[in-house]
């Protein structure tokens, strides 16, 4: 089975102005940006053959410990679905979080 792992850029969480616009009709945004409440880093496990995506979020940075913890959690949740799997191939990009 082949899985692909990737992290994306940090996403800031908070009340932001968006110049008073909102995607929801009838709702206006703030007219000023307020401070960032927190930030999250999205991390995904993609199963291309099954077209499944599992998303996880880190608060600080993606570390090797975080990746291993996520893989263990993902496997524990999904191992019954893949009982016959004998080989696991993991594709990683060569980004700053998991460079060679």
N, C-alpha and C positions, 0 to 999 in steps of 0.2 A: 504494500500500500504506500502511496506517495502522499505526503502532506507538505504544505508550503507555509512557512512562518514569516511574518513581517510586522514591523512596527511603523507607525506613522507619526507625523509631527504632533507635538503637544497641543492640546485644545484648552484654551482658557475658559474657565467657568465663572460666571458672574452676571450682574445686571449691566448690560451694555446698551448704548443709545440706538445704534443703527439709524441715526439721524431721525429718530421719531417714527420710523417705519416698522411695520411688523408683517410677517407672512400670513398672519391670521386676520381675516377681515373684521373690522370693528374694534381691534385692539391697537393701541398706539404704543410705541416704544418710548423709553426714557429720552429726555432731551440732552442728557449728559452721561458720559461713561462713569461708572462707579468702579471701585477697586476690584481687582481680580479676587474672587473668592477662593479659587483653587485652580489647578490645571490637571488634566488627565492625559495619559499617553495611550492611544489605542494600540492593541496588539492582537493580531488575528491568526487563527489556524484555519487554513483552507484545505479542503479535500476536493481537488479538481475532478476526480472521477465521479464523485457523488454530488458535486456542486453544492457543498455545505460550507458554511462559514461560521466560525465560533469566535466571538469577540470577548476580549478581556481588557482591563484597564489598569495601568500602573499610575501611582501618584507622583513618584519622583523621577525615576529613569528605568529604562529596561536594562536589567543586568542578566548575567548568565544564571544566577540563582532564580530570578523571576521567570525566565524562560523554562527552566527545569521544573519549577513549581507549577507553572501553567500546564506543561506537558503531562505531569503526573495527575493533576486535577482533571484534565481533559480525558486522559486514558481511563482513569477510575470511573468516570461518568459514562464512557462510551465503549468499554472493552467487551461487553456482552454483544454489542452490535458487530464486532469484528473478531469473533472467536477464532476464525480460521486463518487469521493473518500470522504469517511466520517472519516476514521481512518488512521493515519500515524504512522508507527513504524520506529524508527530511531535506527540503529545499529551503535555503536561506539566501536572502540578498546579501550583498557585501556592503551594507550601509554602516553608519557609525555605531549602531548598537550591537552589531554582530559581524564586525569586520574580520578579515583574515589576519 
